Amino acid sequence: VMANQSSHVPGNNCSMDEKLLSSMLTISYSVIFIVGLIGNIIALYVFLGIHRKRNSIQIYLLNVAIADLLLIFCLPFRIMYHINGNQWTLGVILCKVVGTLFYMNMYISIILLGFISLDRYIKINRSIQQRRTTTTKQSIYVCCIVWIVALGVFLIMIILTPKRRDHDSTMCFHYREKRNAKGEAIFNYALVVMFWLIFFLIILSYIKIGKNLLRISKRRSKFPNSGKYAKTARNSFIVLIIFTVCFVPYHAFRFVYISSQLNGSSCYWKEIIHKTNEIMLVFSSFNSCLDPVMYFLMSSNIRKIMCQLLSRRFQGEASRSESTSEFKPGYSLHDTSVAAKIQPTS
């Protein structure tokens, strides 16, 4: 099926040899789908297994896991498209639905990660008394607003997108010129600008959090658990590194991609731009695999909770009261990955 993958670029007479690219994308998205599906289902199971009242970070992370799962469910369509020789046979509407849903959930994850960093930055600069009065209502409201706005934009994009010409109906997830769709291009520019604002917010927040934790670690160097402050600070920068590796390359190249769609380019540059964009998009998709990795591998508490929940699930030995007692009141699910608290946890 993949023997001939030279495709025609809509809107011009260019053709692209995509055999190697399609093979790479098929393998990459298949791995991301399997790993991300398993990881996020386990993460969702852990989050939903918490019986006590959830804090703001847990609310945000629960929604991040849902967004990651919805993004992952879009990947089989991309995999089948590339296996089928870059031929879309499921109709124009479903192509637009899958493509828009993919990007919608990617940006929902980015926005929620930005709110997590802002939440940690605000709370770490408040006194303990002020921090204790914080409720989860604000985080619930924020998540609801994010999903409602995203759903509204999703419906607008589906309804207002112009119909394709007949010879373009088999193309999907591909480079397209948009000289007559400046409104859509401006919207894409706005998304890129929004990403960079969130990215710089995360940088400032984690630098501030890291400095505070390292300062406390030095101040309490004689205490037995002082090393955990420094470890939490290092883990906060690991989150920043993962966010940078996954999302920055795609959004740094996005300006070039959108500009070429508006202004046009030679066939040579169109092929380079298209293939580069697809590779960068794989890195962005890979974040859905790394999110649950951060939840579990960077915190011994998360691993303990996962083992306890799975053990109760398959053995059926623990009561509800025992399960709630396992979750200590001072514990935060994102303690090591985003430096949720100044106080270290065991």
C-alpha positions as MATLAB code, in Angstrom:
seq = 'VMANQSSHVPGNNCSMDEKLLSSMLTISYSVIFIVGLIGNIIALYVFLGIHRKRNSIQIYLLNVAIADLLLIFCLPFRIMYHINGNQWTLGVILCKVVGTLFYMNMYISIILLGFISLDRYIKINRSIQQRRTTTTKQSIYVCCIVWIVALGVFLIMIILTPKRRDHDSTMCFHYREKRNAKGEAIFNYALVVMFWLIFFLIILSYIKIGKNLLRISKRRSKFPNSGKYAKTARNSFIVLIIFTVCFVPYHAFRFVYISSQLNGSSCYWKEIIHKTNEIMLVFSSFNSCLDPVMYFLMSSNIRKIMCQLLSRRFQGEASRSESTSEFKPGYSLHDTSVAAKIQPTS';
ca = [
       0.000    0.000    0.000;
       2.853    2.334    0.801;
       4.818    1.627   -2.363;
       3.733    4.795   -4.105;
       3.415    7.820   -1.885;
       4.101   10.711   -4.200;
       1.300   13.150   -3.374;
       0.020   16.283   -5.063;
       0.094   19.494   -3.033;
      -3.315   21.210   -3.149;
      -3.360   24.541   -4.893;
      -0.350   24.027   -7.165;
       1.418   21.547   -9.454;
       3.922   20.357   -6.860;
       4.295   16.692   -5.964;
       6.079   15.244   -2.958;
       7.788   11.925   -2.392;
       6.503   11.010    1.092;
       7.262    7.289    1.283;
       9.993    7.640    3.909;
       8.118   10.348    5.834;
       4.891    8.325    5.930;
       6.720    5.248    7.201;
       8.341    7.284    9.944;
       5.062    8.938   10.926;
       3.243    5.595   10.988;
       5.803    4.075   13.354;
       6.058    7.191   15.542;
       2.323    7.702   15.961;
       1.805    3.976   16.628;
       4.336    4.046   19.472;
       2.873    7.277   20.863;
      -0.638    5.827   20.677;
       0.226    2.627   22.568;
       2.451    4.222   25.223;
       0.259    7.294   25.666;
      -2.966    5.289   25.865;
      -1.632    2.977   28.565;
       0.049    5.758   30.531;
      -2.893    8.149   30.534;
      -5.452    5.449   31.365;
      -3.352    4.476   34.397;
      -2.968    8.164   35.331;
      -6.710    8.711   35.024;
      -7.323    5.610   37.145;
      -5.020    6.955   39.869;
      -6.613   10.418   39.835;
     -10.145    9.011   40.022;
      -9.059    6.634   42.799;
      -8.481    9.527   45.193;
     -11.496    9.564   47.506;
     -10.715   12.663   49.507;
     -11.335   16.178   48.245;
      -9.021   17.003   45.345;
      -6.827   20.092   45.365;
      -6.414   22.520   42.485;
      -3.381   20.756   40.994;
      -5.196   17.430   40.937;
      -8.134   19.060   39.139;
      -5.828   20.498   36.490;
      -3.936   17.229   36.041;
      -7.158   15.270   35.712;
      -8.176   17.535   32.835;
      -4.708   17.293   31.261;
      -5.029   13.498   31.279;
      -8.462   13.732   29.610;
      -7.120   16.109   26.945;
      -4.157   13.804   26.301;
      -6.481   10.823   25.882;
      -8.678   12.692   23.397;
      -5.585   13.654   21.411;
      -4.371   10.057   21.444;
      -7.716    8.835   20.089;
      -7.055   10.973   16.986;
      -3.809    9.168   16.197;
      -5.299    5.955   14.687;
      -6.868    8.108   11.951;
      -3.476    9.611   11.136;
      -1.864    6.166   11.199;
      -4.417    4.712    8.775;
      -4.051    7.756    6.510;
      -0.311    7.185    6.114;
      -0.680    3.405    5.780;
      -3.225    4.013    3.015;
      -0.694    5.909    0.933;
      -1.775    9.362    2.188;
      -5.278    8.817    0.835;
      -8.220    9.895    3.044;
     -11.357    7.849    2.406;
     -13.565    8.874    5.349;
     -14.914   12.141    3.995;
     -13.987   15.798    4.227;
     -16.004   16.479    7.389;
     -14.400   13.715    9.443;
     -10.962   14.828    8.252;
     -11.604   18.318    9.581;
     -13.111   16.972   12.818;
     -10.117   14.745   13.546;
      -7.575   17.421   12.630;
      -9.266   20.164   14.669;
      -9.837   17.862   17.648;
      -6.146   16.943   17.628;
      -4.968   20.558   17.823;
      -7.741   21.524   20.264;
      -6.596   19.013   22.867;
      -2.931   19.836   22.320;
      -3.581   23.482   23.189;
      -5.869   22.560   26.081;
      -2.935   20.655   27.590;
      -0.618   23.618   27.015;
      -3.066   26.072   28.596;
      -3.685   23.851   31.633;
       0.055   23.359   32.161;
       0.337   27.136   32.120;
      -2.362   27.444   34.792;
      -0.580   24.796   36.889;
       2.626   26.821   36.843;
       0.703   30.005   37.665;
      -1.107   28.236   40.515;
       2.189   27.019   41.987;
       3.831   30.422   41.548;
       1.004   32.223   43.383;
       0.766   29.728   46.236;
       4.484   29.478   46.831;
       4.613   33.253   47.378;
       1.743   33.282   49.856;
       1.869   32.548   53.532;
       0.834   29.127   54.820;
      -2.379   30.563   56.247;
      -3.375   32.095   52.926;
      -2.494   28.937   51.056;
      -4.770   26.845   53.258;
      -7.798   28.995   52.440;
      -7.477   28.243   48.716;
     -10.289   26.062   47.369;
     -10.641   23.972   44.240;
     -13.575   26.016   42.935;
     -11.358   28.379   40.961;
      -9.543   25.529   39.227;
     -12.875   23.870   38.393;
     -14.190   27.130   36.928;
     -10.992   27.617   34.925;
     -11.158   24.096   33.479;
     -14.832   24.506   32.578;
     -14.141   27.814   30.813;
     -11.188   26.313   28.913;
     -13.286   23.372   27.681;
     -16.283   25.562   26.769;
     -14.148   28.037   24.807;
     -12.285   25.199   23.100;
     -15.532   23.480   22.139;
     -16.905   26.768   20.768;
     -13.805   27.340   18.652;
     -13.958   23.702   17.516;
     -17.544   24.098   16.253;
     -16.751   27.406   14.547;
     -13.768   25.875   12.744;
     -15.876   22.956   11.526;
     -18.830   25.066   10.404;
     -16.957   27.964    8.776;
     -14.255   25.974    7.015;
     -14.803   26.251    3.253;
     -15.447   23.061    1.307;
     -12.562   21.613   -0.645;
     -12.423   21.070   -4.340;
     -13.128   17.524   -5.527;
      -9.496   16.772   -6.396;
      -8.485   17.680   -2.807;
     -11.040   15.418   -1.102;
      -8.571   12.571   -0.560;
      -5.978   14.834    1.104;
      -5.832   15.224    4.885;
      -3.198   16.303    7.440;
      -1.265   17.975    4.636;
       0.278   21.269    3.593;
      -2.289   23.661    2.066;
      -1.993   27.160    0.704;
      -4.296   29.649    2.433;
      -4.018   32.799    0.387;
      -7.789   33.188    0.525;
      -8.123   32.172    4.181;
      -6.348   34.976    6.007;
      -8.766   34.766    8.923;
      -7.706   31.200    9.654;
      -4.047   32.175    9.292;
      -4.474   35.037   11.783;
      -6.104   32.616   14.223;
      -3.136   30.255   13.855;
      -0.758   33.151   14.500;
      -2.748   33.981   17.650;
      -2.347   30.408   18.908;
       1.412   30.608   18.406;
       1.607   33.918   20.279;
      -0.487   32.431   23.092;
       1.907   29.497   23.346;
       4.965   31.737   23.706;
       3.238   33.793   26.417;
       2.448   30.590   28.334;
       5.961   29.283   27.774;
       7.607   32.395   29.225;
       5.135   32.285   32.121;
       6.203   28.714   32.864;
       9.886   29.668   32.666;
       9.469   32.533   35.135;
       7.305   30.443   37.477;
       9.633   27.449   37.629;
      12.728   29.601   38.028;
      11.057   31.346   40.967;
       9.897   28.032   42.454;
      13.320   26.461   41.990;
      15.123   29.375   43.633;
      12.789   29.334   46.624;
      13.191   25.589   47.119;
      16.985   25.746   46.826;
      17.056   28.639   49.293;
      15.009   26.630   51.785;
      17.236   23.600   51.214;
      20.322   25.604   52.160;
      18.561   27.229   55.117;
      17.519   23.829   56.488;
      20.657   21.957   55.484;
      20.963   20.416   58.962;
      17.506   18.815   58.787;
      17.309   15.136   57.683;
      14.893   15.871   54.820;
      16.602   19.007   53.513;
      17.798   17.216   50.356;
      14.218   16.756   49.177;
      13.851   20.485   48.607;
      16.757   20.454   46.135;
      15.363   17.321   44.467;
      11.970   18.969   44.046;
      13.661   22.021   42.519;
      15.546   19.836   40.015;
      12.357   18.022   39.066;
      10.591   21.318   38.383;
      13.268   22.118   35.802;
      12.893   18.643   34.281;
       9.246   19.514   33.606;
      10.387   22.705   31.907;
      12.864   20.755   29.770;
      10.206   18.263   28.678;
       7.795   21.085   27.822;
      10.546   22.788   25.825;
      11.563   19.678   23.875;
       7.975   18.769   22.963;
       6.377   22.105   22.107;
       9.046   24.716   21.393;
      10.389   23.256   18.084;
       6.892   23.042   16.587;
       5.896   26.568   17.599;
       9.250   28.059   16.628;
       8.778   26.700   13.109;
       5.075   27.544   13.028;
       5.690   31.148   11.960;
       7.542   29.941    8.861;
       4.833   27.399    8.064;
       1.899   29.835    8.307;
       3.748   32.540    6.364;
       4.504   30.120    3.523;
       0.825   29.182    3.362;
      -0.150   32.831    3.000;
       2.574   34.040    0.655;
       3.392   30.910   -1.315;
       6.753   29.230   -1.921;
       8.525   27.167   -4.533;
       7.846   23.417   -4.718;
      11.257   22.735   -3.211;
      10.587   24.838   -0.127;
       7.004   23.623    0.209;
       8.216   20.055    0.496;
      10.839   20.991    3.091;
       8.361   23.068    5.085;
       5.698   20.357    5.006;
       8.040   17.552    6.082;
       9.647   19.662    8.808;
       6.241   20.605   10.192;
       5.146   16.944   10.322;
       8.303   15.942   12.210;
       7.877   18.800   14.683;
       4.263   17.734   15.230;
       5.461   14.276   16.281;
       7.453   15.908   19.096;
       4.326   17.770   20.233;
       2.303   14.544   20.203;
       5.007   12.810   22.222;
       4.154   15.069   25.165;
       1.028   12.957   25.733;
       3.394   10.083   26.570;
       5.672   12.150   28.805;
       2.889   13.665   30.926;
       2.076   10.368   32.711;
       5.801    9.591   32.899;
       6.213   12.782   34.930;
       3.298   11.823   37.171;
       4.728    8.431   38.075;
       8.485    8.193   37.564;
       9.360   11.503   39.191;
       7.493   10.848   42.444;
       7.749    7.842   44.723;
       4.378    8.815   46.198;
       2.648    8.394   42.853;
       4.207    4.973   42.353;
       3.082    3.900   45.813;
      -0.469    5.092   45.201;
      -0.599    3.327   41.834;
       0.598    0.045   43.365;
      -1.854    0.357   46.249;
      -4.811    1.068   43.962;
      -3.951   -1.742   41.570;
      -3.407   -4.127   44.478;
      -6.824   -3.325   45.924;
      -8.392   -3.610   42.487;
      -7.186   -7.134   41.855;
      -7.175   -8.470   45.401;
     -10.253   -6.696   46.776;
      -8.905   -6.543   50.335;
      -8.999   -2.886   51.344;
     -12.049   -1.000   52.549;
     -12.999    2.530   51.485;
     -11.842    3.992   54.783;
      -8.456    2.361   54.386;
      -8.084    3.752   50.872;
      -8.830    7.294   52.007;
      -6.359    7.013   54.860;
      -3.610    6.184   52.386;
      -3.784    9.671   50.951;
      -2.220   12.032   53.437;
      -3.915   15.449   53.776;
      -0.673   17.314   53.127;
       0.136   15.413   49.964;
       0.013   16.929   46.480;
      -0.037   14.760   43.354;
       2.280   17.121   41.554;
       4.696   17.673   44.407;
       7.899   16.726   42.619;
       6.960   17.397   39.034;
       5.852   20.986   39.411;
       7.063   21.737   42.921;
       3.495   21.846   44.191;
       4.555   22.512   47.765;
       7.515   23.984   49.513;
       7.237   21.208   52.075;
       8.762   17.944   50.795;
       6.801   14.717   51.024;
       8.061   11.259   51.705;
];
